[in-house]
Structure formats: C-alpha cells, structure tokens
Amino acid sequence: MKKPIYMVALDGSEWSDRAAEWAVKLAKQTGASVKFMTVISYSGFQFVNAMEYDYIPEMRKEQEREAKDDILAPVIARFNDSGVPIVGEYYWGHPVEVIREQIKKDKADMFFAGRRGRSRISDLVLGSVSNSLAHTVGIPIVLVP
C-alpha cells in the first residue's frame, strides 16, 4: 500500500506555518510524508525595459534564495525532529498550474494551505488558487485558519 503524501503550500505567512503544523500533525497520525512547497510567481510574458533586463538573473537568484532560506528552511527545521519524512521544494510558475502539476506528479493524497497569505493581494490569489485547485485536483484540500 502506498504511503500517503501531504503537500503544503508555504508563502512565509503565519497562516502557511499553521497549515504546515496541521499537515505534520496529521502525518504523524496517519504515517504520511509531507512535502512543503513554495511557488515563485513568474510569467515569461513580463515586460522589462533594457535596464531591468540586466538585473533579471540577480533578481531570480534573490527570489530563489528567499524561497529556500526564508520560507522553506525555517519550516523544515521546525519539524525536523517530528519523525515525519519531510521534503521541501520551490518552483517557478503560476501557482495553480505548478501546484496542480506537482499534486499529480507526486500523487499527493491531501493538500494544505493557509486561509490567508502575506498581504491582501495574496488573500485574493490564495482564494483563487484554492478555489481553482478544489475544482481540478480531485483530492481533499485543507484550508487552515
């Protein structure tokens, strides 16, 4: 029998931290593993001027560093001694598309997200992300307050 996999979307907010906490708590009870993920929003169609073009590689490196060091690493470290197998990854792309793709690729059994994000705009995005995923992934989605 396949070991359950719980995926958790992290954005560095207290709400996503609580989602991680609930996922690990449930994983302990069910013998599941947990995959923390964060998505760096990126559109290949973003317009940049000539001056910005030179800074794109540095901006990308800083965004990746933030995803790894400021968002994923602290949460992974917090649950390192939980006894639950945990991995953390970051991805580039549109959050709904990336999360949906990873849920299917990893054959996740449940998806956790905080009810709110880091800003009002994040709240709107999270709402639309959660809503879109609820209609397309076919697995339980847990929104943690």
Salt bridges, closest charged atoms under 4 A:
GLU14 OE1 - ARG18 NH1 3.28
GLU21 OE1 - ARG78 NH2 2.60
GLU62 OE2 - ARG65 NH2 2.84
GLU66 OE2 - ARG118 NH1 3.60
ASP69 OD2 - ARG65 NH1 3.99
ASP70 OD2 - ARG65 NH2 3.09
GLU89 OE1 - LYS35 NZ 3.74
ASP106 OD2 - LYS35 NZ 2.52
ASP109 OD2 - LYS2 NZ 2.71
ASP123 OD2 - ARG116 NE 3.46
